[in-house]
Amino acid sequence: MKLREIITESVSVDSAIKNIVATSDSIAKVYSDLKTMAEKWVYNNGQLKGFHRNAAGVGKRWYDTFFWNKMENDLRTLLEKNPRGAAKLQDFFNIERDDRGHVSFTAIGKSLPKVLYQVGERTGNRDLQRFGRNWYHRQADYEEFLRTVEKRINDEEEDDIPAAASAPRDNVVGRQNAAAEDMVNQILKSIDKKAAGEIRNIIAREPNKLQALQKELVKRNIKI
C-alpha cells in the first residue's frame, strides 16, 4: 500500500470516529427529553401504557437527523477500513430492521454502545471507548428510570387497596409521598420560574401536593 493510500485511509477513519463521537450531546438530549416525557405522560395518564409508542417519535427524529446516511455510513467506513479491529460492528449491522431497513433508537441504544466500546478497545481508540461507555450508561440509566417510574405507579396502586387490620404497615406511604414530591418538582421545573415559585408557596402546606398543583395549573391555564 502506498504512503498516500495509508494517509487517506487514516484520515477517513479518523473523520468517521470524529463524526460518531460528535453525536454525544444529541444522544444525551434524547434521553433527557424521554425522561421528561415519561413524567408528563404518567402525570396526565396515571400509567406508562402508551408512552413508548408516543416516545418513538423522539428517537425517530434523532435517527433521521444523526444516524440515517450519517453515523451509519461512518460505522461502515470503520468496518471497511479496519475489518479486524471493527469486526464487532458486523453484529450490529445484523440487527433486526423494519420494512424500510430502519432501526429504532431503543434497539440502537441497547446494541451499539457496547459494540463501539469493544471496537475502541480493540483498536486502541479512547475517544470511541469513552463514547461507547457513556452511551451505554445513559441507556442503562434511562431503563432504570422507567423501572422506577413503573414501580412508583405500582406502589400507588397497591396503596389504594385497603390493608387487613392485622397486617403490619410498611413505608408505602412514605415512598408514595416522596414519589409525588419528586413528580411535583419535575413539573415545576418545566414551567416559568416565577409561576413555579408562587405555586410552590401555595401548595407547601397542602396534604396532597400533586392534586393541589394540578388545581393551580388549571387555574393559571398552564399546560404541560
Secondary structure, DSSP 4 states (H G I P E B T S, - for coil): --HHHHHHHHHHHHHHHHHHHTTHHHHHHHHHHHHHHHHHHHHHHSS-TTHHHHHHHHHHHHIIIIIIIIIHHHHHHHHHH-TTTTTTHHHHHTS---TTS---HHHHHHHHHHHHHHHHHHHT-HHHHHHHHHHHHHHHHHHHHHHHHHHHHHHHHHHTSPPPTTSPP-SHHHHHHHHHHHHHHHHHHTS-HHHHHHHHHHHTT-S-HHHHHHHHHHHTT---
